[in-house]
Amino acid sequence: MIPYRICMFILSWENDRQGNTKVCEIECTIPGPRIHASASREYFEHAVKMAVKELIKQLEKRNAVIQIV
């Protein structure tokens, strides 16, 4: 088995008109098209939680497509 990086997390701090916003971006490198999810919230923890939920949705959708084919 060849080890490789599956996911890359990018956490950043952005300033917007309403104040400081924390951004979480997750990119999964798996066979097929890349999967990318991002979320911005007031707290990093909330941004990570929302991005992970979005990523799970995309992975479930991809798994359903793979099983149909």
N, C-alpha and C positions, 0 to 999 in steps of 0.2 A: 504494500500500500504506500503510495507516494503522498507525503503530507503537503498540504497546500492551504492557503488562507481562504476561508469561506466567506467571512463577513468583515467589513471594515466600518467602524463607527467614526463619525465626525461630529464632535461637539463644538459648538461655537457660541459666541456671545454677540448679539447684534443690538444696536441701538435703533429704535424706531420712534415715531412721534409720541407714542404713549409711554415710553420708558424703555427699560432694558428687557430684551427677550432672549431666552435661551433656545438654541436650535439644535436638534439632533437629526443627523442624516445617517442612514444605514444603507450600505450597498452590499448585496450578496453576489459573490462570483461563483456561480454554479453552472453546470452544463446548460446551454441554451442562453436565451437573452438574460441580461443582468436584471436583478430585481432591486429597486431603489425605493426607499420610503423616507419621508422627512416630516418633522412636526416642529412647531415653535410654540412655546408656552412660557409662562412667567418663571417656572422652576424647571431645572434640568430633569428632575425625576419625572415630571409630568410629560415633558417632551419625549423622553425615552419611552415611557409607557405607551404614548400614542403612536410613535413610530413603530414600535414592536407590534402593536395591534394591526397596523396597516400592513406590515411585512408578513405577518401570519396570514392575513386575508389573501395576499397575493400568492403566497406559497400554497395555500389550500386550493386556490383557483387553478394554479399551475398543475398541482397534483391531480385534480379532477380531470383536466384536459389530457394529461399523460395517460390516465387510466382509461379514458374513452378511446384514445388512439391505440 
